[in-house]
Every structure is written in structure tokens, then in C-alpha cells.
Amino acid sequence: MKQSRAMSLVEAVANVAVGYGVAVVTQILIFPVFGLHTTLAQNLKMGAVFTVVSIARSFALRRLFEAIRVASSNDRPN
């Protein structure tokens, strides 16, 4: 069954939303190890930027692989 563009976006958003909290906690724990000291608000904002980029990347890759799947199924003889 073919996945719609809207469902591709929903899947990508759900995937990244779950990772958002992990990313922010990771930043809070790891940044000081590298001498980077940020506030919670800064970590949340950086996490938001990375989240938007991640959603776009996930969505684009999902659509690319869907296009490959459709093209390969069209190339098969009946």
C-alpha cells in the first residue's frame, strides 16, 4: 500500500517529536563536557531548530524512497 504525503509528514513529525526531548537532555549533559554553557531556553531553541531540520530531512528521505519503490514496481513486468 502506498503511503500518502500527509502520512509521511505525520510519521516524520512523530519520530522527531519523540527524539526532541532526548536531544535537549543530551545537549544539557554533553555541552558542558565541551566547554559550552547554555541556558535551558537556549537548549530548547537549538533543539527546535534541529527538530525542524530533522523533520524536513526525514520527510524528504521518505518521499525519495517512496518514489524509488513506485518506480521499481512500475518497471516490473506483469
C-alpha positions as CSV (number, residue, x, y, z in Angstrom):
1,M,0.0,0.0,0.0
2,K,1.3,3.5,-0.9
3,Q,1.8,6.0,1.9
4,S,0.4,9.4,1.3
5,R,2.5,12.6,1.6
6,A,0.4,13.7,4.6
7,M,1.0,10.4,6.4
8,S,4.7,10.6,5.5
9,L,4.8,14.0,7.2
10,V,2.9,12.7,10.3
11,E,5.3,9.8,10.6
12,A,8.3,12.1,10.4
13,V,6.9,14.6,12.9
14,A,6.1,11.8,15.4
15,N,9.5,10.4,15.0
16,V,11.3,13.7,15.6
17,A,8.9,14.8,18.4
18,V,10.0,11.7,20.4
19,G,13.6,12.5,19.7
20,Y,13.3,16.2,20.7
21,G,13.3,15.5,24.4
22,V,16.3,13.1,24.1
23,A,18.2,15.7,22.1
24,V,17.6,18.5,24.6
25,V,18.6,16.3,27.5
26,T,21.7,15.2,25.6
27,Q,22.6,18.8,24.9
28,I,22.3,19.7,28.5
29,L,24.5,16.8,29.5
30,I,27.1,16.9,26.7
31,F,27.6,20.6,26.0
32,P,29.4,21.3,29.3
33,V,31.8,18.5,28.6
34,F,33.0,20.5,25.6
35,G,33.0,23.8,27.5
36,L,29.7,25.0,26.1
37,H,27.4,26.5,28.7
38,T,23.9,27.3,27.6
39,T,20.6,28.1,29.4
40,L,17.6,25.8,29.3
41,A,15.9,28.3,27.0
42,Q,18.9,28.2,24.6
43,N,18.9,24.4,24.6
44,L,15.1,24.4,23.8
45,K,15.6,26.8,21.0
46,M,18.5,24.9,19.5
47,G,16.6,21.7,19.8
48,A,13.7,23.3,18.0
49,V,15.9,24.3,15.1
50,F,17.4,20.9,14.9
51,T,13.9,19.4,15.0
52,V,12.7,21.4,12.0
53,V,15.8,20.4,10.0
54,S,15.2,16.8,11.1
55,I,11.6,16.8,10.0
56,A,12.5,18.2,6.6
57,R,15.2,15.6,6.2
58,S,13.0,12.7,7.3
59,F,10.2,13.8,5.0
60,A,12.5,14.2,2.0
61,L,14.1,10.8,2.5
62,R,10.7,9.2,3.0
63,R,9.4,10.7,-0.3
64,L,12.6,9.7,-2.1
65,F,12.3,6.1,-1.0
66,E,8.6,6.0,-1.9
67,A,9.4,7.3,-5.4
68,I,12.1,4.6,-5.8
69,R,9.6,2.0,-4.6
70,V,6.9,3.2,-7.0
71,A,9.4,3.4,-9.9
72,S,10.8,-0.1,-9.3
73,S,7.2,-1.5,-9.1
74,N,6.4,0.2,-12.4
75,D,9.5,-1.4,-14.0
76,R,8.5,-4.9,-13.2
77,P,6.9,-6.9,-15.9
78,N,3.3,-8.1,-15.3
